[in-house]
Amino acid sequence: MKPHNLLLWSSLLLVALPPASAHAGLTCDLNTGALNGLQIGRLADAKAIASAMGTEPGFVDDNFPGSTGYLFPGLGAEVTTFEDDAGEVVSSLAVHYTAGQDFYGAPVARYQGGFVPALGQHETVSSIKEKLGVPAKEYLPAPGVTEPSLLVFRRPFGKMTFLFGVDGALRHITLDKLGPGDEGWTAPPQKSGPADDVWMQKVVFRDGVEPSVEAPLAAKPWTAQEKREALAVLAGIRAREAGLTDRVVGYRPLSLYRARRIGAESADALTVQGMQAVFLGDSFFGFNAAGMTRILTHELAHLADAFGRHSGDPAWLRLTEEARSRVVRHFQGLGLSVHKAALASKGEYEEVAKKEGFFSLWSCLSPSETLADAAADQSLGRSPRLPGVDDFVRRRLLGAFLPDPWEESMHSGAAAMGSGKWDAAIEAFSAAALSEPTQGIAFLFRAEAWEKKGELGRAAADLDRAVDGNAGSEATLRRAKLRLKNQETGKAVSDLTEYIKAVPWMERGYELRAAAYRTLGDTERAIQDYSALLELAPGNMQAVGRRGDLHYARKDYDKAIADFSLVILKDPANAMAATLRRGRCWLGKSDPERALADLEAVLKAEPRNWNALGLLMETSFARGDHARVITEAQGIIKLNAKNVFARLMLGRSLAATQRWEEAVAEFGRVIELDPRNFDAYVARAKAHERLDSPFHPSAGLAAEDYASAISLSTGNARLYYEKGLASRKAGMPNAAQDSFYKAASLSPQTVEYHIAKAEAELGLWLHDKSTNWVDSASASIGTALRLAPENEDAKRLAARIESERKGSRTEP
């Protein structure tokens, strides 16, 4: 599941690059959701984004499926897109309001532009509210507490978020489409208690590897006594476990909340809107101080582990694998199969419980949970749950890393990568690989550095060493992605197939292989992989939508409609795009009434959705409502005179209502705008034919248009046939015969092409009887009769040819 909250992830994605020149002309429009013309919800590829920003992005991040981040550290701006059926669509815009540092300590410039409405250099929570009104949601720290503040405003394009630092200074402004975690976010904030009683987003995670199952949360106010007790326990943990709490607070500010969790009463550590928090469930407040200490330490350990992994710390990642191996061995000792043990080791406890027939495997948990439990027990002087994990707790969670050359080299390489110093990173990772050549992660990281430098061959060689027979590793996925990038799709499929065999419970393998099959045009296998992915993750609506696209491509409209209907029901952020695609399916099923209903729903929400407007014209055309097509097309052309599709549809409806001269003129404008528009040449040719008369001798012009269409589709037999008819009507018998000959040679089983060819050859013979055209005509009609002996037109023409031949023999 990819993250939708740019505030949470932006600090993790930025890298240090030389600042670009100032762009005073940049404008972030807070009213319409646009950054220098880049509009949320509109198509914008890499070229368009670079053009709008006036410079190439400093960094492009595409680690998340279907999502791409374009980062401009020197401009203090970010653009994020997601893949739609029509291409990349802008989903989020963000600006850094003040200069500072990103997550890795790399410099990020202040946004190099202005705001509409205008914002000053020293905006505060109060000034933003004064200018923009009452926010839909807000988080403000309690008096005397130093924590970030957050304001969220509703806008037609989605939501606008202001994040203030602990010093009260405005840090970020983001403009986003609504995401899957935003259902119901527009409800007014519940202010039934002190400022700590806040709204929370639903999407959370606790292990740090993948998001947890979503669970609605509702905050509850503290009593004064409860808060004193909780803060006292936290202070005691900080005194005893400084390494742990330093790590947690070092990643993000920490807050404590009392929460009522619907459906369960266990405490959870969560990440919300760029900050981190420990939520203490109702049952917590019946515990003694020791119980509080254990729960809080447990949840702080979860946070330390989660953000340690997301930081990309090589030592942390290395220890993760070691801890995972120990836990898997422990599960195997309990009698679980290797497959089920691996499932449990990655946190799928309930899945293992179901397979083993247990009610729950809460005692058999992931490495993160195991270490969090051990840290909690350790804080009370108890022994860890599993033997041998104490060292991991001390090193991984409490921060007592033992320096060694390998770790120092890996840290240096990671720092260099964060600053965009690829050569320095390669040197550091090479030293790490030299000191411990069996540690594949050094080659994995060095491969990424080579790829950043554009040396894809060396990156591939390093990935081969990183894989080293371990088909189920991250390196296998990386190598597959690189092979896809190098257009080695077959090899990528082989990698992904081996990966899936090794770890069939991992969703990413199916997702990438489905994309590879799509590239190969193997839609059946791509559909199979998306279906397998959805068995593992039935809530992955992006996979449902992509499977729907493939069903549509195969003209399996009923299955496509079922998929798009599910997206509409389950994924509000992409409901409009799915409704548009479902409308296209209804049109494919020749059900324009349902297509119209879907398209009107889209346009009610997004009146300027050009894809919907275009499809609406097609739907109206299919319904025979040409007056509406003409009105809609003229309205679009008024806004954009260069809209080729609107002009083409206008011409088609003008032709359908027999306004031939106007249709010819409109098709001509299409061709002026798009000289390679095949449909326009064919449509204008047919309109010319309908105009042909002594006053409008345009059959010759029709033949010229068919010739232009043929140049764009050289193997189209029907076009040669139509060109032959127009040429014959224009009095060009030789050109007509040539066209019919070509049509018959391209489609030798089509009877009417041979009949037309025979007619043309007979006409040439009648015009000049000194030639052998009559023999050619006789041969052509003979072919037609062999194909269709009972064809009346062929029999009549054969009789006429034979009569002409006899008449020619009796002439003196």
C-alpha positions in Angstrom: 0.0 0.0 0.0 1.6 3.2 -1.0 1.6 6.3 1.2 -0.7 9.1 0.3 0.5 11.7 2.8 3.2 13.8 1.4 3.8 15.5 4.7 4.8 12.1 6.2 7.1 11.2 3.4 8.5 14.3 1.9 11.3 14.6 4.4 12.3 11.0 3.6 12.5 11.6 -0.1 14.5 14.8 -0.5 18.2 14.6 -1.3 20.9 17.2 -1.2 21.6 18.8 -4.5 23.0 22.2 -5.5 20.2 24.8 -5.2 18.7 26.0 -8.5 18.5 29.6 -9.4 15.6 31.6 -7.9 12.4 31.5 -9.8 10.4 34.6 -8.6 7.7 33.8 -11.2 6.7 30.5 -9.5 3.2 30.8 -8.0 1.4 28.4 -5.7 -2.3 29.0 -6.0 -4.0 27.9 -2.7 -7.5 28.5 -4.2 -7.2 26.2 -7.2 -4.6 23.7 -6.1 -2.0 24.7 -8.7 1.8 25.1 -8.6 3.0 27.3 -11.4 0.3 26.0 -13.7 0.5 22.4 -12.5 -3.1 21.6 -11.5 -4.0 18.9 -9.1 -5.9 16.2 -10.9 -4.5 17.2 -14.4 -2.2 15.2 -16.6 1.5 16.2 -16.3 4.5 14.1 -17.4 8.1 14.7 -16.5 8.6 17.0 -19.4 5.6 19.2 -18.6 6.6 19.3 -14.9 10.2 20.4 -15.8 8.9 23.0 -18.2 6.5 24.5 -15.6 9.2 24.6 -12.9 11.8 26.1 -15.2 14.4 23.4 -14.4 14.9 19.7 -14.3 14.0 18.0 -11.0 16.9 17.5 -8.6 15.6 14.0 -7.8 12.9 11.7 -9.1 11.6 9.1 -6.8 9.6 6.2 -8.1 10.0 3.6 -5.4 6.2 3.3 -4.8 4.1 1.5 -7.4 2.1 3.9 -9.6 3.5 7.0 -7.8 6.4 9.4 -8.8 7.8 12.3 -6.8 9.5 15.1 -8.6 11.7 17.0 -6.1 13.2 20.5 -6.6 15.3 21.1 -3.4 16.7 24.3 -4.8 13.2 25.7 -5.4 11.8 24.3 -2.2 9.0 22.6 -4.1 7.7 19.0 -4.8 5.3 17.6 -7.3 3.9 14.1 -6.9 1.9 12.2 -9.6 0.1 8.9 -9.8 -0.6 6.7 -12.8 -4.1 7.0 -14.3 -5.4 5.3 -17.4 -4.5 8.4 -19.4 -1.0 8.9 -18.0 0.5 10.7 -15.0 -1.9 12.8 -13.0 -0.8 15.4 -10.4 -1.9 14.2 -7.0 0.1 16.4 -4.6 2.0 19.7 -4.5 4.2 20.8 -1.6 6.4 23.7 -0.8 8.9 24.3 2.0 7.9 27.6 3.5 11.3 28.2 5.3 14.8 27.2 4.3 16.1 24.3 6.4 17.2 20.7 6.3 15.6 17.5 5.2 15.5 14.3 7.1 19.2 13.5 6.2 20.4 17.0 7.1 20.7 18.1 3.5 19.8 21.7 2.7 16.4 22.6 1.2 15.7 26.1 0.0 12.7 28.2 0.9 10.0 28.1 -1.7 11.2 30.3 -4.6 7.9 32.0 -5.4 4.7 33.6 -4.2 1.3 32.5 -2.9 -2.2 33.2 -4.0 -3.7 34.5 -1.7 -0.5 36.2 -0.6 1.2 34.9 2.6 4.0 36.8 4.4 7.3 35.6 5.7 6.2 35.2 9.3 2.9 33.4 9.1 1.5 31.9 12.3 -1.5 29.6 13.1 -3.5 32.7 13.9 -2.6 34.6 10.7 -3.4 31.6 8.5 -6.8 31.2 10.2 -7.4 34.9 9.8 -6.7 34.7 6.1 -8.2 31.4 5.2 -11.0 30.9 7.8 -11.8 28.1 10.1 -9.9 24.9 9.2 -11.7 21.6 8.7 -9.3 20.0 11.1 -6.5 21.2 13.4 -4.0 19.9 15.9 -2.7 22.5 18.4 -0.5 21.5 21.3 -1.7 21.9 24.9 -0.4 24.9 26.9 3.2 24.5 27.9 3.8 21.6 25.5 6.3 22.0 22.7 4.9 20.1 19.7 4.1 20.7 16.0 0.9 22.3 14.9 -1.3 21.3 12.0 -4.1 23.0 10.1 -6.1 21.3 7.3 -8.5 23.2 5.0 -11.1 21.7 2.7 -10.8 22.8 -1.0 -12.6 21.8 -4.2 -9.4 20.0 -5.4 -9.0 18.1 -2.0 -7.2 19.4 1.1 -4.6 22.0 1.9 -2.4 21.4 4.9 -0.1 23.8 6.9 2.5 22.2 9.2 4.2 24.3 11.8 7.4 23.3 13.6 7.9 23.0 17.3 9.2 26.6 17.2 5.8 27.8 15.8 7.3 28.6 12.3 5.4 27.5 9.2 7.5 24.6 7.7 5.4 23.1 4.9 2.3 23.8 2.8 0.9 20.8 0.8 -2.1 20.6 -1.6 -3.4 17.1 -2.1 -6.2 15.1 -3.7 -8.0 13.1 -1.1 -6.5 9.6 -0.4 -7.9 6.3 0.7 -7.3 7.2 4.4 -9.3 10.4 4.1 -12.9 9.0 4.3 -15.0 11.3 6.4 -12.1 13.8 7.0 -14.4 16.7 6.3 -16.4 16.1 9.5 -16.0 18.9 12.0 -13.3 18.2 14.6 -14.6 16.9 17.9 -13.5 19.4 20.6 -15.1 17.7 23.6 -12.0 18.0 25.8 -8.6 19.7 26.0 -6.5 20.4 22.9 -5.0 16.8 23.2 -8.4 15.4 22.1 -7.8 15.5 18.3 -8.9 13.9 15.1 -6.7 11.2 13.7 -6.2 9.7 10.3 -7.1 6.1 9.8 -4.0 4.9 7.9 -1.3 3.8 10.5 1.5 1.4 10.8 3.2 -0.3 13.7 5.9 -2.6 12.3 7.5 -0.1 9.9 7.6 -2.5 6.9 4.1 -2.3 5.7 1.0 -0.5 6.9 -1.1 -2.3 9.4 -4.8 -3.2 8.9 -6.8 0.1 9.2 -8.7 0.5 12.4 -10.8 3.6 13.2 -9.5 5.6 16.2 -11.2 8.2 18.3 -9.3 10.3 20.8 -10.5 10.8 24.4 -9.6 13.5 26.8 -7.2 12.9 29.7 -8.1 13.4 33.3 -5.5 15.4 35.1 -4.5 12.4 37.2 -4.2 10.1 34.2 -2.0 12.6 32.4 0.3 13.1 35.4 0.7 9.4 35.8 1.4 8.8 32.1 4.0 11.6 31.9 5.7 10.4 35.0 6.1 6.9 33.6 7.4 8.4 30.3 10.0 10.4 32.3 11.1 7.3 34.1 11.6 5.4 30.8 13.6 8.3 29.5 15.8 8.2 32.5 16.4 4.4 32.3 16.4 3.9 28.6 17.9 7.0 27.1 19.1 5.2 24.0 15.6 4.1 23.1 13.8 7.4 23.8 16.6 9.4 22.1 16.1 7.4 19.0 12.4 7.8 19.0 12.4 11.6 19.6 15.3 11.9 17.2 13.1 10.9 14.2 10.0 13.0 15.0 8.5 14.8 18.0 6.6 12.4 20.3 3.2 12.8 21.9 1.0 10.7 24.1 -2.7 10.3 23.6 -5.4 8.5 25.4 -7.5 6.8 22.7 -10.6 4.6 22.4 -10.0 2.0 19.7 -13.1 0.6 18.1 -13.0 -3.2 18.1 -10.0 -3.6 20.4 -8.5 -2.2 23.5 -4.8 -2.8 23.0 -2.5 0.2 22.9 -0.8 1.1 19.6 2.1 3.2 18.4 1.1 5.2 15.4 2.4 7.8 12.9 0.0 10.6 12.1 0.5 13.6 9.8 4.3 13.9 10.0 4.5 13.3 13.8 4.6 10.2 16.0 2.4 9.3 18.9 1.7 6.6 21.4 -2.0 5.9 21.9 -2.9 4.4 25.2 -6.0 2.3 25.1 -8.7 2.3 27.7 -7.4 -0.8 29.4 -4.1 0.9 30.1 -5.6 3.1 32.8 -6.5 0.1 35.0 -2.8 -0.9 35.2 -0.2 -0.2 37.8 2.9 1.8 37.1 4.8 -1.3 36.1 2.1 -2.1 33.5 2.2 1.4 32.2 6.0 1.2 31.9 5.9 -2.0 29.9 3.3 -0.8 27.4 4.9 2.5 26.9 8.4 1.0 26.4 6.9 -1.6 24.1 5.3 1.1 21.9 8.4 3.3 21.9 10.4 0.4 20.8 8.0 -0.2 17.9 8.5 3.4 16.8 12.3 3.3 17.1 12.3 0.1 15.0 9.9 1.4 12.4 11.8 4.7 11.8 15.1 3.0 12.1 14.2 0.9 9.1 12.8 3.7 7.1 15.9 5.7 7.7 17.8 3.2 5.6 20.4 2.7 8.3 22.5 -0.2 6.8 23.4 -1.6 10.3 19.7 -1.6 11.2 18.8 -3.4 8.0 21.5 -6.0 8.6 20.3 -6.7 12.1 16.8 -7.0 10.8 17.7 -9.9 8.6 19.7 -11.5 11.5 16.7 -11.1 13.9 14.3 -12.4 11.2 16.4 -15.6 10.8 16.4 -16.2 14.6 12.6 -15.7 14.8 12.0 -18.0 11.8 14.1 -20.7 13.5 12.1 -20.2 16.7 8.8 -20.7 14.8 10.2 -23.8 13.1 11.0 -25.1 16.6 7.3 -24.8 17.4 6.5 -27.1 14.5 5.5 -24.6 11.9 6.4 -25.1 8.3 9.1 -22.9 6.7 6.4 -21.1 4.7 4.2 -20.5 7.7 7.2 -19.5 9.8 8.1 -16.9 7.2 4.6 -15.6 7.2 4.7 -15.1 10.9 8.2 -13.5 10.7 6.8 -10.8 8.5 3.9 -10.1 10.8 1.0 -12.1 9.3 0.1 -13.6 12.7 -3.6 -14.1 12.0 -2.9 -15.8 8.7 -0.6 -18.3 10.4 -3.1 -18.8 13.2 -5.8 -19.6 10.6 -3.6 -22.1 8.8 -2.6 -23.8 12.0 -6.1 -23.9 13.5 -5.2 -21.6 16.4 -7.3 -18.8 17.7 -4.3 -16.4 17.6 -0.5 -16.4 17.4 -0.1 -13.2 19.4 2.9 -14.9 21.1 4.5 -15.7 17.7 5.2 -12.3 16.4 7.4 -10.4 13.9 11.0 -9.4 14.7 9.8 -5.9 15.4 7.2 -7.2 17.9 9.7 -9.7 19.4 12.3 -7.0 20.0 9.7 -4.5 21.3 8.5 -7.1 23.9 12.1 -7.8 24.8 12.8 -4.0 25.3 9.7 -3.7 27.4 10.6 -6.6 29.6 14.2 -5.4 29.9 13.0 -2.0 31.1 11.5 -3.8 34.1 14.5 -6.0 34.6 12.8 -9.1 33.1 14.4 -11.6 30.7 13.6 -11.3 27.0 10.9 -13.6 25.6 13.2 -15.5 23.2 16.8 -16.5 24.1 19.5 -14.6 22.3 17.6 -11.4 21.5 19.1 -9.3 24.3 22.0 -8.3 22.1 19.6 -7.2 19.3 17.6 -5.1 21.8 20.6 -3.4 23.1 22.1 -2.7 19.6 19.0 -2.2 17.5 16.5 -0.5 19.8 18.6 1.1 22.6 21.2 2.5 20.2 24.3 0.7 21.4 25.7 -0.1 18.0 29.3 -1.5 18.0 31.3 0.3 15.4 33.2 -1.8 12.9 34.7 -1.1 9.5 31.8 -2.5 7.6 29.2 -0.4 9.4 31.3 2.7 9.2 31.7 2.3 5.4 28.0 1.6 5.0 27.1 4.7 7.1 29.5 6.8 4.9 27.9 5.5 1.8 24.4 6.2 2.9 25.4 9.7 3.9 27.0 10.3 0.5 23.8 8.9 -1.3 21.7 11.3 0.8 23.8 14.2 -0.5 23.8 13.1 -4.1 27.5 12.3 -4.1 27.4 9.1 -6.1 31.2 8.6 -6.6 31.8 9.0 -2.8 29.0 6.5 -2.1 30.4 4.0 -4.6 33.8 4.3 -2.9 32.3 3.7 0.6 30.2 0.8 -0.5 33.2 -0.7 -2.3 35.1 -0.6 1.0 32.2 -2.3 2.8 32.0 -5.0 0.1 35.8 -5.6 0.4 35.7 -5.9 4.2 32.7 -8.3 4.2 32.2 -9.7 0.6 29.4 -12.0 1.8 27.2 -9.1 2.9 25.1 -8.6 -0.3 23.6 -5.4 1.0 26.8 -3.5 0.1 26.5 -4.5 -3.5 22.8 -3.7 -3.4 23.5 -0.1 -2.3 26.4 0.3 -4.7 24.1 -0.8 -7.5 21.8 2.0 -6.7 24.7 4.5 -6.8 25.8 3.2 -10.2 22.2 3.5 -11.4 22.0 7.1 -10.2 25.2 7.8 -12.2 23.6 6.2 -15.3 26.1 3.3 -15.4 23.4 0.6 -15.7 25.8 -2.2 -16.7 27.8 -1.9 -13.5 24.5 -1.6 -11.5 23.4 -4.9 -13.1 26.7 -6.6 -12.2 26.4 -5.5 -8.6 22.8 -6.7 -8.4 23.9 -10.1 -9.7 26.3 -10.3 -6.8 23.7 -9.0 -4.3 21.2 -11.7 -5.5 23.8 -14.5 -5.2 21.3 -17.3 -5.4 18.8 -15.7 -3.0 15.8 -15.4 -5.3 13.5 -14.1 -2.5 15.7 -11.0 -1.7 15.2 -7.3 -2.2 18.1 -7.5 -4.7 16.1 -9.7 -7.0 13.3 -7.1 -7.1 15.8 -4.3 -7.7 17.4 -6.3 -10.6 14.0 -7.0 -12.1 13.2 -3.2 -11.9 16.5 -2.4 -13.6 15.8 -5.0 -16.3 12.4 -3.4 -16.9 14.1 -0.1 -17.2 16.6 -1.5 -19.7 13.7 -3.0 -21.7 14.9 -6.6 -20.9 11.4 -7.5 -20.0 11.8 -11.2 -20.5 14.7 -11.4 -18.1 12.7 -9.3 -15.6 9.8 -11.8 -15.8 12.3 -14.6 -15.1 13.6 -12.8 -12.0 10.1 -12.1 -10.7 9.0 -15.6 -11.3 11.9 -16.9 -9.2 11.1 -14.3 -6.6 7.5 -15.4 -6.4 8.4 -19.0 -6.1 10.7 -18.2 -3.2 8.3 -15.8 -1.4 4.8 -16.4 -2.8 3.3 -14.3 0.0 5.0 -11.1 -1.0 2.7 -8.8 -3.0 5.4 -6.8 -4.8 6.5 -9.7 -7.0 3.1 -10.2 -8.5 2.7 -6.4 -8.9 5.9 -6.0 -10.9 5.4 -9.1 -12.9 1.9 -8.0 -13.9 3.5 -4.7 -15.1 6.1 -6.7 -17.1 3.4 -8.8 -18.7 1.5 -5.6 -19.6 4.6 -4.4 -21.4 4.9 -7.6 -23.3 1.2 -7.4 -24.3 0.4 -10.6 -22.4 -2.8 -9.3 -20.8 -4.0 -12.8 -19.8 -1.0 -13.4 -17.5 -1.1 -9.9 -16.3 -4.7 -10.4 -15.2 -3.7 -13.6 -13.4 -1.0 -11.8 -11.5 -3.2 -9.0 -10.4 -5.8 -11.6 -9.3 -3.1 -13.4 -7.3 -2.0 -10.1 -5.8 -5.6 -9.4 -4.8 -5.9 -12.7 -3.0 -3.0 -11.5 -0.7 -4.2 -7.9 -0.5 -7.9 -7.6 -1.4 -8.0 -4.0 -0.5 -5.4 -3.0 -3.1 -7.7 -0.9 -5.3 -4.9 0.2 -7.6 -4.5 -3.4 -8.6 -8.2 -3.8 -9.1 -8.2 -0.7 -11.4 -5.3 -2.0 -13.4 -7.0 -5.4 -13.8 -10.1 -3.5 -15.0 -8.0 -1.7 -17.6 -6.7 -5.1 -18.9 -10.2 -6.5 -19.0 -11.3 -3.4 -21.0 -8.3 -3.9 -23.4 -9.6 -7.5 -24.0 -13.1 -6.2 -24.6 -14.3 -8.2 -21.6 -16.5 -5.3 -20.5 -18.5 -7.1 -17.8 -15.4 -8.0 -15.8 -14.0 -4.5 -16.3 -17.2 -2.9 -15.1 -17.1 -5.2 -12.0 -13.6 -4.1 -11.2 -14.2 -0.4 -11.8 -17.4 -0.6 -9.7 -15.4 -2.0 -6.8 -12.9 0.9 -7.0 -15.8 3.4 -7.0 -17.2 1.8 -3.9 -13.9 1.3 -2.0 -11.5 4.0 -3.1 -13.0 7.5 -3.0 -9.7 9.1 -4.1 -9.9 7.4 -7.4 -13.7 7.0 -7.7 -14.0 9.6 -10.4 -11.3 8.1 -12.6 -12.9 4.7 -12.2 -16.3 6.1 -13.0 -14.9 7.6 -16.2 -13.3 4.2 -17.2 -16.6 2.4 -16.4 -18.4 4.8 -18.7 -16.0 3.8 -21.5 -16.9 0.2 -20.8 -20.6 0.9 -21.1 -19.9 2.6 -24.4 -18.0 -0.5 -25.5 -21.1 -2.6 -24.6 -23.2 -0.3 -26.8 -25.1 0.9 -23.7 -24.8 4.7 -24.1 -27.5 5.5 -21.6 -25.4 4.0 -18.7 -22.3 5.6 -20.1 -24.0 8.9 -20.1 -25.0 8.5 -16.4 -21.4 7.8 -15.4 -19.9 10.6 -17.5 -22.4 13.2 -16.1 -21.4 12.1 -12.6 -17.8 12.7 -13.4 -18.5 16.1 -14.9 -20.6 17.2 -12.0 -17.6 16.7 -9.7 -15.0 17.8 -12.3 -16.6 20.1 -14.9 -13.3 20.6 -16.7 -12.3 16.9 -17.0 -11.3 16.8 -20.6 -11.3 13.0 -20.8 -14.9 12.9 -19.6 -15.9 15.7 -21.9 -14.4 13.8 -24.9 -16.0 10.5 -23.9 -19.3 12.4 -23.4 -19.2 13.5 -27.0 -18.6 10.0 -28.2 -21.5 8.8 -26.0 -23.8 11.5 -27.4 -22.7 10.6 -30.9 -23.5 6.9 -30.2 -27.0 7.9 -29.0 -27.6 9.9 -32.2 -27.8 13.1 -30.2 -25.8 15.2 -32.7 -27.1 18.5 -31.5 -25.6 17.9 -28.1 -22.3 16.8 -29.6 -22.2 20.0 -31.7 -23.0 22.1 -28.6 -20.4 20.4 -26.4 -17.7 20.5 -29.1 -18.2 24.2 -29.8 -18.0 24.9 -26.0 -14.7 23.1 -25.7 -13.3 24.8 -28.9 -14.3 28.1 -27.4 -12.0 27.3 -24.4 -9.3 25.7 -26.5 -9.4 26.3 -30.2 -6.6 23.7 -30.7 -8.6 20.8 -29.2 -8.2 18.3 -32.1 -10.7 15.7 -30.7 -13.5 18.2 -30.2 -13.1 19.5 -33.7 -13.1 15.9 -35.1 -16.3 15.1 -33.2 -17.8 18.4 -34.3 -17.1 17.4 -37.9 -18.5 13.9 -37.5 -21.8 15.3 -36.2 -22.0 18.0 -38.9 -21.6 15.1 -41.4 -24.2 13.0 -39.6 -26.7 15.9 -40.0 -25.7 16.3 -43.7 -24.0 19.6 -43.2 -21.4 18.4 -45.7 -19.6 21.7 -46.5 -19.2 22.6 -42.8 -18.0 19.1 -42.1 -15.3 19.3 -44.8 -14.2 22.6 -43.4 -14.0 21.3 -39.8 -12.1 18.2 -40.8 -9.7 20.5 -42.7 -9.0 22.4 -39.4 -8.3 19.1 -37.7 -5.7 18.2 -40.4 -4.1 21.6 -40.1 -3.6 21.0 -36.3 -2.7 17.3 -36.8 -1.4 16.5 -40.3 -1.2 12.8 -39.4 -4.8 12.4 -38.2 -6.0 9.3 -40.0 -9.6 9.6 -38.9 -9.9 13.2 -40.2 -8.6 12.2 -43.7 -11.1 9.3 -44.0 -14.0 11.4 -42.7 -13.2 14.3 -45.0 -13.0 11.9 -48.0 -16.5 10.6 -47.3 -17.8 14.1 -46.9 -16.3 15.1 -50.2 -18.0 12.1 -51.9 -21.4 13.3 -50.5 -20.7 16.7 -51.9 -19.7 15.5 -55.4 -22.0 17.0 -58.1 -21.6 19.2 -61.2 -21.4 22.1 -58.8 -19.0 20.4 -56.3 -16.7 18.1 -58.3 -14.9 16.8 -55.2 -14.5 13.1 -55.9 -10.9 13.9 -56.9 -10.4 15.5 -53.5 -11.9 12.5 -51.8 -9.4 10.3 -53.7 -6.5 12.6 -52.5 -7.7 12.2 -48.9 -7.9 8.5 -49.2 -4.3 8.5 -50.5 -3.3 10.5 -47.4 -5.0 8.0 -45.2 -3.3 5.2 -47.0 0.1 6.7 -46.3 -0.7 6.4 -42.6 -2.1 2.8 -42.9 -0.5 1.2 -45.9 -2.0 -2.3 -45.3 -5.6 -1.2 -45.2 -7.3 -2.9 -48.2 -10.6 -1.1 -47.6 -9.0 2.3 -48.0 -7.6 1.3 -51.5 -11.1 0.1 -52.4 -12.6 3.4 -51.3 -9.9 5.3 -53.2 -10.6 3.3 -56.3 -14.3 4.2 -56.2 -13.5 7.9 -55.7 -11.0 7.8 -58.6 -13.5 6.1 -60.9 -16.1 8.7 -60.0 -13.5 11.5 -60.7 -12.9 10.1 -64.2 -9.5 8.5 -63.4 -9.9 4.9 -64.6 -6.2 3.9 -64.5 -5.9 5.2 -60.9 -9.1 3.4 -60.0 -7.8 0.1 -61.5 -4.5 0.5 -59.6 -6.4 1.0 -56.3 -8.7 -2.0 -56.9 -5.7 -4.2 -57.8 -4.0 -3.2 -54.5 -7.1 -3.9 -52.5 -7.6 -7.3 -54.1 -3.9 -8.3 -53.5 -4.1 -7.2 -49.8 -7.4 -9.0 -49.3 -7.6 -11.8 -52.0 -10.7 -13.4 -50.4 -12.9 -10.3 -50.6 -15.2 -10.8 -53.6 -16.3 -7.1 -54.1 -12.6 -6.1 -54.6 -12.2 -8.5 -57.5 -15.6 -7.4 -59.0 -14.5 -3.7 -58.8 -11.2 -4.5 -60.4 -12.9 -6.4 -63.2 -15.3 -3.4 -63.8 -12.4 -1.0 -64.0 -10.4 -3.3 -66.4 -13.5 -3.7 -68.7 -13.9 0.1 -68.7 -10.3 0.5 -69.8 -10.8 -2.0 -72.6 -13.9 -0.3 -73.8 -11.9 3.0 -73.9 -9.0 1.5 -75.8 -9.7 -1.9 -77.4 -6.1 -2.2 -78.6 -5.1 -3.3 -75.1 -5.5 -6.6 -73.3 -7.6 -5.2 -70.5 -10.5 -7.5 -71.4 -8.4 -10.5 -70.6 -7.5 -9.0 -67.2 -11.2 -8.3 -66.6 -12.0 -11.9 -67.5 -9.4 -13.2 -65.0 -10.6 -10.9 -62.2 -14.2 -11.9 -62.5 -13.2 -15.5 -62.8 -11.5 -15.2 -59.3 -14.6 -13.6 -58.0 -16.8 -16.5 -59.2 -14.4 -19.1 -57.7 -14.8 -17.3 -54.4 -18.6 -16.9 -54.7 -20.2 -18.9 -57.5 -23.7 -17.6 -56.7 -22.8 -13.9 -56.6 -25.3 -12.2 -58.9 -23.2 -9.1 -59.5 -20.2 -11.3 -60.5 -22.4 -13.5 -62.8 -23.8 -10.4 -64.6 -20.4 -8.8 -65.1 -19.0 -12.1 -66.4 -21.8 -12.3 -68.9 -21.1 -8.8 -70.0 -17.4 -9.3 -70.4 -18.0 -12.5 -72.5 -20.5 -10.5 -74.7 -18.0 -7.8 -75.2 -15.3 -10.3 -76.1 -17.6 -12.0 -78.7 -18.6 -8.7 -80.2 -15.0 -7.8 -80.6 -14.3 -11.1 -82.5 -17.1 -10.5 -85.1 -16.1 -6.9 -85.9 -14.7 -6.6 -89.5 
